[in-house]
Each structure stands twice: as structure tokens, then as C-alpha cells.
């Protein structure tokens, strides 16, 4: 009953077409954001910030970018880790080579460099699709791994191959404590999520979805596949590049190319499959699931083993994590291809009609 929209009348097209047309949704999102900004800093400790909250925010941003390309435009990509690496290393070079370069500007410029690389490797999408496109984007992953490992200029001629940043600040405010890093990542994620939500509801978003559903029919009705596909690669790579820069600057502080290996690409792909393809909310669900599940298994499986009198080692926990991931991906592909986001939407629709039959 509390989710019924009785009495909520729309008097204009703008009101009927807003992002959250139901007042309860607007209230829930407002309370959630207020809790994230004011409540979490009071309740979370340093471990929660470093191990859970900051990785969740950054990976959710990367999953958001990948979901635009795969979920909304239907262009499969296995090079997301490589685009994150481009954003991280480009931002690093802007930050250390240009005196007085603001951190935020370096991160955004890193995203623009990732955009250029993403569009370059997105050109094959104009001719190929499906598995062949996945292999083409996988080439981007291998190429970036090689480039940042072998070309010493990208690492500022570091002998170890690793790079590091320090003295981070935003408009004169130091970004050094876990709380400051959390609030900075939260602000960036909110800004990009709002922009992405409005972008997929605009004409370019409708073009992406038309290309995803049937590219030949989209071309017949006047949609330019070249523009639609390359714009999806550009927007996706920009967001992923910014996420990569945040991962290096804010979360790691010091990193090497292995931080953006192919495992990262598969992890992000799993996020949007489990969370929900073609859903902004699904990116958050998938990131939360992937970040929290390993921590939960590391705590729950040894405790379960002690309860039943069986010793479960670290290797068994790691193998169980991989098996559970694989089982869940198969489950969602068969039972609910649209992931957790569709389950959430179905639950809301049932609440809107409850207690009446439907």
C-alpha cells in the first residue's frame, strides 16, 4: 500500500517523463543519498572505506560505462581493463609532467585519452559484431598491457614499472583521508550516474538501443550506425577511463599494469551481467554484489567449516568464489537475463498493484 501512486497526477509531459515519476522513488533516492553523504561517514570505519566502499564506488562507475556500450548499444567489449589502464596512466602523466595540474583536470583528461583509444578500437564494430568484436576489443587489452609494461615513457621511466601519486587535493582541499576519498568518489559517481541516466533517455540513447535491437532496421529508419556505435564507444571509454584514473589515484595510490589486467575486464563484464544489462541501477547492483561476495565468503565459509567440523583453507575459499560466480552467471543468463535490476523492477511492479491480483 505504501508504494501506490494514488493521487499523484501528472499535469505536464515533463512531469510524466521525469527520471523518477513516483514520489516514493524520489523520496527513497533522496534518503539514500543523504545517508551516503551524512550517515555512512558516521558509521563506517577505515577498513570499510578502503576495502568496501571506495572500491564499490569506482567499480560501479566502470560498470556504468561498460553497461552503456554492452547493455544499451549491444557492442560486446572485453577490453575494459585496458581502457581503465589508459585513463590511469594518461592521468598520471598529465599530473606529474605538468606543474600545477589539478587532480580533477588530470582525471578528466585521462578519460579523454581513453575516449580516443576506445573510438580507435571501436572502429572494427562498424564491420563486425558479436564474438568477432569481442576478440577485437580483447586486442585492446593485450596491447595496453604490452605498452604500459614495455614503453618506459608511460611510467615516467620508472625502473620497477610501477607508478605512484601523492598530495592529492581538490580546490585546495586535501584528498588524503579515507573519508575524503570516499566523498570525492561518491560525488564523481553521482555526477556521472545522473549524466548517464539522462543520456540514455535522450535521442542518442534511443539510437543506441535501436542499434542494439536490430541494426539493419535502425539504419533503414535513418539512424547512422557509424555515429551511434562510435559515440557509444566514446562515452563508455570516457567513463571507464575516469574510473581507471580514480582506481589508480584514489584507491591504489601506487600501481602497475597488472592492476588493470584481463581479470578486471571479465570482472566488470560479470558485474553488468549479474546486475542487469541495459540498466543504470544494474551497474550498482552488480558492483555491490561482486565487491561484497568475496568478503562475505572469506568470513562465512571458514565459520561454516568450524560449525560442521571441517577445515576450509584460503585456497578453498578462493575456488568457491570462482565457482559461485560461474554458477550465478549461468543462473542469470538462463532464468533472468536482465539480472538483479529486472528482479528489482518486478518487485516494484508487484508492490504497485498489491494486494490486488495480477
QUIMO-V806502 format. One record per helix or strand of 2 or more residues. SS is the DSSP state (~ for helix, > for strand). FROM is the first residue (numbers start at 1). TO is the last residue. Records with the same first field share a line. If there is no record, write none. Layout:
SS->FROM-TO + FROM-TO
This chain:
~->13-16 + 23-43 + 46-72 + 80-97 + 103-126 + 131-150 + 152-155 + 178-200 + 203-213 + 215-220 + 225-252 + 257-260 + 262-275 + 280-308 + 314-334 + 339-353
>->163-164 + 169-170 + 173-174 + 254-255
